[in-house]
Structure formats: structure tokens, C-alpha cells
Amino acid sequence: MSSKRKSSNQNRIAYQEFNTDIAPVVEQDTPDLPPQQQNLRVQATRAGRKGKTVTVITGFQHKPETLTKLLKQLKAKCGSGGTVKNDTLEIQGEHKELLVTLLSKLGYKVKISGG
């Protein structure tokens, strides 16, 4: 009986950091549309950020590499930090008007959303 237990215990995995049995995750094919075909919304919000104001830009249809390059340009113009989260850009501080003018100069269709 003890030999049966040994063989069954050898096949069990107690901990595995990287699962090799799962097929590779298929990346979603995000179309990299030109700026003229994109409708963006710019909104300043404080929700869930402990009272800190963040300007959120939504509506992008770009690849992540393109979004990070665009974010770097916008952060430099605004003089603040920011991040990319789920195809949206978040820039620290309230920069709605500045971002609308910068994005419209780049060819995007931009509107201010919210109050």
C-alpha cells in the first residue's frame, strides 16, 4: 500500500510558479488607427485616488507601444507624471484644456467630458 501512495504523491504538484501546460495567451489584435479616426474624451477626476486630481484620457485605439510614446510626450508638456491603464492615459493634475489643445494639434478628435 505504501508504494501506491508514493507514486500518487509524486504526480501531485504542491506549488508551481510558472505553469507550462497552459497554452500561450493570445493577444488581442488592437487596431492602430490614425489620430483622425479616433474620438477621445478628457476628464478630470478624483474618484478612488485619495483626493488627488488626475486627468484621464479615454477612447484610444492604439497599440501599447504607441500609447507609451504618446504618454511620454504629454507628460513632458504638462510637467507631471502619468501612466497607461487599460487603453487609457492618466496624467497627474488637472490639465484638461492643455491636453485638449495638444491632442487636437496631433490630429485627434477630442472633447472634454464631465464637469
C-alpha positions in Angstrom: 0.0 0.0 0.0 2.8 2.4 0.8 4.1 2.1 -2.8 0.8 3.2 -4.2 0.8 6.3 -2.0 4.3 7.2 -3.1 3.5 7.0 -6.8 0.4 9.1 -6.4 2.2 11.7 -4.4 4.9 12.1 -6.9 2.5 13.3 -9.6 0.8 15.9 -7.4 2.1 19.5 -7.6 2.2 21.4 -4.4 3.4 24.6 -5.9 4.3 25.7 -9.4 5.3 29.3 -10.2 5.1 29.1 -14.0 2.5 26.8 -15.4 3.9 25.2 -18.6 0.7 23.3 -19.5 -1.4 26.3 -20.4 -1.4 27.5 -24.0 0.1 30.9 -24.5 -2.3 33.8 -24.1 -3.5 35.2 -27.4 -3.0 39.0 -27.5 -6.0 41.0 -28.6 -5.4 42.5 -32.0 -5.8 46.2 -31.3 -6.1 48.2 -34.4 -3.6 51.1 -34.6 -5.9 53.7 -36.1 -4.7 57.1 -37.3 -5.5 60.0 -34.9 -8.1 61.4 -37.3 -10.3 58.3 -36.8 -10.2 58.4 -33.0 -12.7 60.1 -30.7 -11.1 60.9 -27.3 -12.6 62.1 -24.0 -10.7 64.1 -21.5 -11.9 64.1 -17.9 -10.5 65.3 -14.6 -11.4 63.0 -11.7 -10.6 62.3 -8.1 -12.5 59.1 -7.6 -10.5 56.4 -5.9 -7.3 58.4 -5.7 -7.4 59.7 -2.1 -8.4 63.3 -3.2 -5.7 63.7 -5.8 -6.9 65.1 -9.1 -6.0 63.0 -12.2 -6.8 63.8 -15.9 -8.0 60.7 -17.7 -8.0 60.4 -21.5 -10.1 57.5 -22.9 -11.1 56.3 -26.3 -7.6 55.3 -27.7 -7.3 52.6 -30.3 -3.6 52.2 -30.3 -1.1 49.5 -29.5 0.5 49.8 -26.1 3.9 50.9 -27.5 2.2 53.9 -29.3 0.3 54.8 -26.1 3.5 54.9 -24.0 5.3 57.1 -26.6 2.3 59.5 -26.6 2.1 59.5 -22.8 5.8 60.5 -22.6 5.1 63.5 -24.9 2.1 64.6 -22.9 3.8 64.2 -19.5 6.7 66.4 -20.8 4.3 69.1 -22.0 2.3 69.0 -18.7 5.3 68.7 -16.5 3.8 65.9 -14.4 3.7 62.2 -14.1 1.3 59.7 -15.5 0.6 56.1 -16.5 -1.2 53.9 -19.1 -4.0 51.7 -17.7 -6.3 49.6 -20.0 -6.0 51.8 -23.1 -6.5 55.0 -21.1 -3.9 57.6 -20.2 -3.8 59.1 -16.7 -1.9 62.3 -16.1 -1.4 63.7 -12.6 -3.1 67.0 -12.0 -5.8 68.9 -13.8 -4.7 69.6 -17.4 -7.9 69.3 -19.4 -7.6 72.4 -21.5 -3.9 71.9 -22.2 -4.4 68.2 -23.2 -7.3 69.1 -25.5 -5.2 71.6 -27.4 -2.1 69.3 -27.5 -4.1 66.3 -28.7 -6.1 68.3 -31.3 -2.7 69.6 -32.7 -1.7 65.9 -33.1 -4.8 65.3 -35.1 -7.2 63.6 -32.6 -10.9 64.5 -32.2 -11.0 65.5 -28.5 -13.9 66.5 -26.2 -13.9 67.5 -22.6 -16.1 65.0 -20.6 -17.7 65.7 -17.3 -17.8 68.9 -15.2 
